[in-house]
Amino acid sequence: MSYWHLTAPPAIGGREGWLPKKCEVAVIGGGLTGILTAYMLRRAGIRAIVIESHEVGYGQSASSTGKITVATGLTYGKLLTERGAAAARIYAEAQSRALDEYREVIRREGIRCDYEELPAVLYTRRAPEKLEAEAIAARGAGLRVEMKRRTALPFDVSLALVYPGQAQFHPVKFLAALARRVDVYTGLAVTDVRGNSLLMDDGQEMEAEKIVYACHYPFRNFPGLYFMKLYQSLSYGIALGGITPLPGMYFGIDRGGLSLRSHGNTLLLVGGGHRTGEWGRDPEHTGLSYLRAAAIRYYPRIRVVSEWAGQDCISPDGLPLIGTYSSLAPDHFVATGFSKWGIAGSMVAATLLTDLITGRQNVVAPYLHPGRFGADTLRTAIAQGGRAAAGLGKRLLPAAEVAEELAPGAGGIVRAGGKNVAAYRDNGGALHTVAPVCSHLGCALTWNPDTKTWDCPCHGSRFSESGSVVSSPAVKPLANLPDKSGNLTDRKEQKR
């Protein structure tokens, strides 16, 4: 369980039941982006209805580090090189406004969410020249930064880039409070959008003048073609109790680098990331075992409070995709591809989407427009096409294992009844089997033993061991268990 869920209020609000037949704006997704967008629209005089398939803050918002910062990796150096000084400055201003807006919302609404202002620190143990270049770009973009050789981390660094005046908070406490200021319907999954009509998994239908996709990864494939632009990445987290608080928030830019921040006397250690569906490909730098080893190495007398995994949408150029969903759907809007920096990005998205819906100008809009196309987009589209082809091809390969070989707690693609099935044997010895292909676009699934989920390496959909949807773009559960003859059958859609 995510540390933020573990320490959150018992109920996060939201209503269940019948939706209205019509609304001004429908927001799909009850995370930070969705709730903030509905809140900003309400302040602009527009009523928005948020639809969330689970509970408010179920997804990535509750798996984040809770850092509100303009320090988003090596973004400014990349922007300066590829898009010029003006782009770097405008993006930095948007990030800075997001930080200011969080501070103002928390003050205005009187939200108790453990908000604390601290410096954000990027550090490296191997590549100081990268941080030196980022410092130059950040200063050119109007940001205040400092260079240091020593930090409060339990290991040496070669260089640290410090951004003073940043902040951290408890994201689920913040969401729980803000969700009470907007209209949220929970336990409803949007399974399809036809024109401006939203279809729910329980048969309800609602028409909206405008629709916002704030559901992490857009599930509507056409128009937009987001499945060709985005991939997803998993990271892991461990909360360690009884650790002296760090005087800042830290992020390592090196391969295998760690993210560290404190919440009281609890330290959140995050890292071990890999592309979704590729667990075990690089065991030296990824997975929970890598993170556990780092925790023991730097904090030998640890007390583990919780462990979890979070998923990020990665865009081709590292900047989020925020704006009109497609020129063919001008009343639909999207915010996705935050590339591991979704806290400040959610506020940027909420502000920008509100401006677009209300007809106000926003200078950052052209730089984040989802339809932008460059060399990064072309490379990503080609790579995604190749992965999809490989994922579809793997469906034809017979599995090497049989179900009887699976140990308790293990999962994998096995042979059953002459066909491949995705099988998981629980600790009680019972076998759970579902179809081995993703319900999104049919790619072969892989088993993640750290999260006990079936993961799609093509587009990042994830499913529980019983086949229910954990995260999009898939909206349908996996096909049903085999019957006694070993033939797979389809089951009716169920709630995610």
LINRA-V342468 format. One record per residue. N is the residue number from 0. RES is the residue in three letters. SS is DSSP state (2 for helix, 1 for strand, 0 for the rest). D_FIRST is the distance of its C-alpha to the first C-alpha in whole Angstrom. Layout:
n & res & ss & d_first
N & RES & SS & D_FIRST
N & RES & SS & D_FIRST
//
This chain:
n & res & ss & d_first
0 & MET & 0 & 0
1 & SER & 0 & 4
2 & TYR & 2 & 6
3 & TRP & 2 & 8
4 & HIS & 2 & 7
5 & LEU & 2 & 7
6 & THR & 0 & 10
7 & ALA & 0 & 11
8 & PRO & 0 & 14
9 & PRO & 0 & 14
10 & ALA & 0 & 16
11 & ILE & 0 & 16
12 & GLY & 0 & 19
13 & GLY & 0 & 21
14 & ARG & 1 & 24
15 & GLU & 0 & 24
16 & GLY & 0 & 27
17 & TRP & 0 & 30
18 & LEU & 0 & 30
19 & PRO & 0 & 34
20 & LYS & 0 & 36
21 & LYS & 1 & 36
22 & CYS & 1 & 35
23 & GLU & 1 & 35
24 & VAL & 1 & 32
25 & ALA & 1 & 29
26 & VAL & 1 & 26
27 & ILE & 1 & 24
28 & GLY & 0 & 20
29 & GLY & 0 & 18
30 & GLY & 0 & 17
31 & LEU & 2 & 19
32 & THR & 2 & 22
33 & GLY & 2 & 22
34 & ILE & 2 & 22
35 & LEU & 2 & 24
36 & THR & 2 & 26
37 & ALA & 2 & 27
38 & TYR & 2 & 27
39 & MET & 2 & 30
40 & LEU & 2 & 32
41 & ARG & 2 & 32
42 & ARG & 2 & 34
43 & ALA & 0 & 36
44 & GLY & 0 & 37
45 & ILE & 0 & 35
46 & ARG & 0 & 33
47 & ALA & 1 & 30
48 & ILE & 1 & 28
49 & VAL & 1 & 24
50 & ILE & 1 & 23
51 & GLU & 1 & 19
52 & SER & 0 & 18
53 & HIS & 0 & 15
54 & GLU & 0 & 14
55 & VAL & 0 & 15
56 & GLY & 0 & 13
57 & TYR & 0 & 11
58 & GLY & 0 & 12
59 & GLN & 2 & 12
60 & SER & 2 & 13
61 & ALA & 2 & 10
62 & SER & 2 & 9
63 & SER & 0 & 12
64 & THR & 0 & 14
65 & GLY & 0 & 16
66 & LYS & 1 & 19
67 & ILE & 1 & 22
68 & THR & 0 & 25
69 & VAL & 0 & 28
70 & ALA & 0 & 27
71 & THR & 0 & 26
72 & GLY & 0 & 27
73 & LEU & 0 & 30
74 & THR & 2 & 31
75 & TYR & 2 & 34
76 & GLY & 2 & 36
77 & LYS & 2 & 35
78 & LEU & 2 & 36
79 & LEU & 2 & 39
80 & THR & 2 & 40
81 & GLU & 2 & 40
82 & ARG & 2 & 40
83 & GLY & 0 & 42
84 & ALA & 2 & 42
85 & ALA & 2 & 42
86 & ALA & 2 & 39
87 & ALA & 2 & 37
88 & ARG & 2 & 38
89 & ILE & 2 & 37
90 & TYR & 2 & 34
91 & ALA & 2 & 34
92 & GLU & 2 & 35
93 & ALA & 2 & 33
94 & GLN & 2 & 30
95 & SER & 2 & 31
96 & ARG & 2 & 32
97 & ALA & 2 & 28
98 & LEU & 2 & 28
99 & ASP & 2 & 30
100 & GLU & 2 & 29
101 & TYR & 2 & 26
102 & ARG & 2 & 28
103 & GLU & 2 & 30
104 & VAL & 2 & 28
105 & ILE & 2 & 26
106 & ARG & 2 & 29
107 & ARG & 2 & 31
108 & GLU & 2 & 28
109 & GLY & 0 & 28
110 & ILE & 0 & 24
111 & ARG & 0 & 22
112 & CYS & 0 & 19
113 & ASP & 0 & 20
114 & TYR & 0 & 22
115 & GLU & 1 & 24
116 & GLU & 1 & 26
117 & LEU & 1 & 26
118 & PRO & 1 & 28
119 & ALA & 1 & 26
120 & VAL & 1 & 27
121 & LEU & 1 & 27
122 & TYR & 1 & 28
123 & THR & 1 & 30
124 & ARG & 0 & 31
125 & ARG & 0 & 33
126 & ALA & 0 & 34
127 & PRO & 2 & 36
128 & GLU & 2 & 38
129 & LYS & 2 & 35
130 & LEU & 2 & 34
131 & GLU & 2 & 38
132 & ALA & 2 & 38
133 & GLU & 2 & 35
134 & ALA & 2 & 37
135 & ILE & 2 & 40
136 & ALA & 2 & 38
137 & ALA & 2 & 36
138 & ARG & 2 & 39
139 & GLY & 2 & 41
140 & ALA & 0 & 39
141 & GLY & 0 & 39
142 & LEU & 0 & 36
143 & ARG & 0 & 36
144 & VAL & 0 & 35
145 & GLU & 1 & 36
146 & MET & 1 & 36
147 & LYS & 1 & 35
148 & ARG & 0 & 36
149 & ARG & 0 & 34
150 & THR & 0 & 30
151 & ALA & 0 & 28
152 & LEU & 0 & 26
153 & PRO & 0 & 26
154 & PHE & 0 & 28
155 & ASP & 0 & 31
156 & VAL & 0 & 31
157 & SER & 0 & 34
158 & LEU & 1 & 34
159 & ALA & 1 & 32
160 & LEU & 1 & 32
161 & VAL & 1 & 31
162 & TYR & 1 & 31
163 & PRO & 1 & 31
164 & GLY & 1 & 30
165 & GLN & 1 & 27
166 & ALA & 1 & 24
167 & GLN & 1 & 20
168 & PHE & 0 & 18
169 & HIS & 0 & 15
170 & PRO & 2 & 15
171 & VAL & 2 & 13
172 & LYS & 2 & 16
173 & PHE & 2 & 18
174 & LEU & 2 & 17
175 & ALA & 2 & 17
176 & ALA & 2 & 21
177 & LEU & 2 & 22
178 & ALA & 2 & 21
179 & ARG & 0 & 24
180 & ARG & 0 & 26
181 & VAL & 0 & 26
182 & ASP & 1 & 27
183 & VAL & 1 & 23
184 & TYR & 1 & 23
185 & THR & 1 & 20
186 & GLY & 0 & 19
187 & LEU & 0 & 22
188 & ALA & 0 & 22
189 & VAL & 1 & 25
190 & THR & 1 & 26
191 & ASP & 1 & 29
192 & VAL & 1 & 32
193 & ARG & 1 & 35
194 & GLY & 0 & 37
195 & ASN & 0 & 36
196 & SER & 1 & 35
197 & LEU & 1 & 31
198 & LEU & 1 & 30
199 & MET & 1 & 27
200 & ASP & 0 & 26
201 & ASP & 0 & 27
202 & GLY & 0 & 31
203 & GLN & 0 & 31
204 & GLU & 1 & 33
205 & MET & 1 & 33
206 & GLU & 1 & 35
207 & ALA & 1 & 35
208 & GLU & 1 & 37
209 & LYS & 1 & 35
210 & ILE & 1 & 31
211 & VAL & 1 & 28
212 & TYR & 1 & 26
213 & ALA & 0 & 23
214 & CYS & 0 & 20
215 & HIS & 0 & 19
216 & TYR & 0 & 22
217 & PRO & 0 & 25
218 & PHE & 0 & 25
219 & ARG & 0 & 29
220 & ASN & 0 & 31
221 & PHE & 0 & 34
222 & PRO & 0 & 35
223 & GLY & 0 & 33
224 & LEU & 0 & 33
225 & TYR & 2 & 29
226 & PHE & 2 & 28
227 & MET & 2 & 31
228 & LYS & 0 & 30
229 & LEU & 0 & 26
230 & TYR & 1 & 24
231 & GLN & 1 & 20
232 & SER & 1 & 18
233 & LEU & 1 & 15
234 & SER & 1 & 14
235 & TYR & 1 & 11
236 & GLY & 1 & 10
237 & ILE & 1 & 10
238 & ALA & 1 & 10
239 & LEU & 1 & 14
240 & GLY & 1 & 15
241 & GLY & 0 & 19
242 & ILE & 0 & 20
243 & THR & 0 & 23
244 & PRO & 0 & 22
245 & LEU & 0 & 23
246 & PRO & 0 & 26
247 & GLY & 1 & 25
248 & MET & 1 & 22
249 & TYR & 1 & 23
250 & PHE & 1 & 22
251 & GLY & 1 & 24
252 & ILE & 0 & 26
253 & ASP & 0 & 27
254 & ARG & 0 & 26
255 & GLY & 0 & 23
256 & GLY & 0 & 23
257 & LEU & 0 & 20
258 & SER & 1 & 18
259 & LEU & 1 & 18
260 & ARG & 1 & 18
261 & SER & 1 & 18
262 & HIS & 1 & 16
263 & GLY & 0 & 19
264 & ASN & 0 & 19
265 & THR & 1 & 15
266 & LEU & 1 & 16
267 & LEU & 1 & 13
268 & LEU & 1 & 14
269 & VAL & 1 & 14
270 & GLY & 1 & 16
271 & GLY & 1 & 17
272 & GLY & 1 & 17
273 & HIS & 1 & 19
274 & ARG & 1 & 21
275 & THR & 0 & 19
276 & GLY & 0 & 20
277 & GLU & 0 & 22
278 & TRP & 0 & 19
279 & GLY & 0 & 21
280 & ARG & 0 & 24
281 & ASP & 0 & 24
282 & PRO & 0 & 22
283 & GLU & 0 & 24
284 & HIS & 0 & 22
285 & THR & 0 & 19
286 & GLY & 2 & 16
287 & LEU & 2 & 13
288 & SER & 2 & 17
289 & TYR & 2 & 18
290 & LEU & 2 & 16
291 & ARG & 2 & 16
292 & ALA & 2 & 20
293 & ALA & 2 & 20
294 & ALA & 2 & 18
295 & ILE & 2 & 20
296 & ARG & 2 & 23
297 & TYR & 2 & 23
298 & TYR & 0 & 21
299 & PRO & 0 & 23
300 & ARG & 0 & 22
301 & ILE & 0 & 18
302 & ARG & 1 & 16
303 & VAL & 1 & 12
304 & VAL & 1 & 10
305 & SER & 1 & 6
306 & GLU & 1 & 6
307 & TRP & 1 & 5
308 & ALA & 1 & 8
309 & GLY & 1 & 11
310 & GLN & 1 & 14
311 & ASP & 1 & 17
312 & CYS & 1 & 21
313 & ILE & 1 & 23
314 & SER & 0 & 27
315 & PRO & 0 & 30
316 & ASP & 0 & 31
317 & GLY & 0 & 28
318 & LEU & 0 & 29
319 & PRO & 0 & 27
320 & LEU & 1 & 29
321 & ILE & 1 & 30
322 & GLY & 1 & 33
323 & THR & 1 & 34
324 & TYR & 1 & 33
325 & SER & 1 & 36
326 & SER & 0 & 40
327 & LEU & 0 & 40
328 & ALA & 1 & 38
329 & PRO & 1 & 39
330 & ASP & 1 & 37
331 & HIS & 1 & 33
332 & PHE & 1 & 31
333 & VAL & 1 & 28
334 & ALA & 1 & 26
335 & THR & 1 & 24
336 & GLY & 0 & 24
337 & PHE & 0 & 23
338 & SER & 0 & 22
339 & LYS & 0 & 19
340 & TRP & 0 & 21
341 & GLY & 2 & 20
342 & ILE & 2 & 20
343 & ALA & 2 & 23
344 & GLY & 2 & 24
345 & SER & 2 & 23
346 & MET & 2 & 25
347 & VAL & 2 & 28
348 & ALA & 2 & 27
349 & ALA & 2 & 27
350 & THR & 2 & 31
351 & LEU & 2 & 32
352 & LEU & 2 & 31
353 & THR & 2 & 33
354 & ASP & 2 & 36
355 & LEU & 2 & 36
356 & ILE & 2 & 36
357 & THR & 2 & 39
358 & GLY & 0 & 41
359 & ARG & 0 & 41
360 & GLN & 0 & 41
361 & ASN & 0 & 38
362 & VAL & 0 & 39
363 & VAL & 0 & 36
364 & ALA & 2 & 36
365 & PRO & 2 & 38
366 & TYR & 2 & 36
367 & LEU & 2 & 33
368 & HIS & 0 & 35
369 & PRO & 0 & 33
370 & GLY & 0 & 36
371 & ARG & 0 & 37
372 & PHE & 0 & 38
373 & GLY & 0 & 39
374 & ALA & 2 & 39
375 & ASP & 2 & 35
376 & THR & 2 & 35
377 & LEU & 2 & 37
378 & ARG & 2 & 36
379 & THR & 2 & 32
380 & ALA & 2 & 34
381 & ILE & 2 & 36
382 & ALA & 2 & 33
383 & GLN & 2 & 31
384 & GLY & 2 & 34
385 & GLY & 2 & 34
386 & ARG & 2 & 31
387 & ALA & 2 & 31
388 & ALA & 2 & 34
389 & ALA & 2 & 33
390 & GLY & 2 & 30
391 & LEU & 2 & 32
392 & GLY & 2 & 34
393 & LYS & 2 & 32
394 & ARG & 2 & 32
395 & LEU & 2 & 35
396 & LEU & 0 & 35
397 & PRO & 0 & 35
398 & ALA & 0 & 32
399 & ALA & 0 & 32
400 & GLU & 1 & 31
401 & VAL & 1 & 31
402 & ALA & 2 & 28
403 & GLU & 2 & 30
404 & GLU & 2 & 29
405 & LEU & 0 & 25
406 & ALA & 0 & 24
407 & PRO & 0 & 21
408 & GLY & 0 & 17
409 & ALA & 0 & 19
410 & GLY & 1 & 20
411 & GLY & 1 & 23
412 & ILE & 1 & 26
413 & VAL & 1 & 28
414 & ARG & 1 & 32
415 & ALA & 1 & 32
416 & GLY & 0 & 35
417 & GLY & 0 & 37
418 & LYS & 1 & 34
419 & ASN & 1 & 31
420 & VAL & 1 & 28
421 & ALA & 1 & 24
422 & ALA & 1 & 23
423 & TYR & 1 & 20
424 & ARG & 1 & 21
425 & ASP & 0 & 18
426 & ASN & 0 & 18
427 & GLY & 0 & 21
428 & GLY & 0 & 23
429 & ALA & 0 & 23
430 & LEU & 1 & 23
431 & HIS & 1 & 22
432 & THR & 1 & 24
433 & VAL & 1 & 24
434 & ALA & 0 & 26
435 & PRO & 0 & 26
436 & VAL & 1 & 26
437 & CYS & 0 & 24
438 & SER & 0 & 25
439 & HIS & 0 & 26
440 & LEU & 0 & 29
441 & GLY & 0 & 29
442 & CYS & 0 & 28
443 & ALA & 1 & 27
444 & LEU & 1 & 23
445 & THR & 1 & 22
446 & TRP & 1 & 19
447 & ASN & 1 & 16
448 & PRO & 0 & 15
449 & ASP & 0 & 12
450 & THR & 0 & 10
451 & LYS & 0 & 12
452 & THR & 1 & 14
453 & TRP & 1 & 17
454 & ASP & 1 & 18
455 & CYS & 1 & 21
456 & PRO & 0 & 23
457 & CYS & 0 & 26
458 & HIS & 0 & 24
459 & GLY & 0 & 20
460 & SER & 0 & 19
461 & ARG & 1 & 16
462 & PHE & 1 & 16
463 & SER & 1 & 14
464 & GLU & 0 & 16
465 & SER & 0 & 18
466 & GLY & 0 & 19
467 & SER & 0 & 17
468 & VAL & 1 & 17
469 & VAL & 1 & 14
470 & SER & 1 & 15
471 & SER & 0 & 19
472 & PRO & 0 & 22
473 & ALA & 0 & 22
474 & VAL & 0 & 22
475 & LYS & 0 & 24
476 & PRO & 0 & 22
477 & LEU & 0 & 23
478 & ALA & 0 & 26
479 & ASN & 0 & 27
480 & LEU & 0 & 27
481 & PRO & 1 & 30
482 & ASP & 0 & 33
483 & LYS & 0 & 35
484 & SER & 0 & 37
485 & GLY & 0 & 34
486 & ASN & 0 & 35
487 & LEU & 1 & 32
488 & THR & 0 & 32
489 & ASP & 0 & 30
490 & ARG & 0 & 28
491 & LYS & 0 & 28
492 & GLU & 0 & 26
493 & GLN & 0 & 23
494 & LYS & 0 & 20
495 & ARG & 0 & 17
//
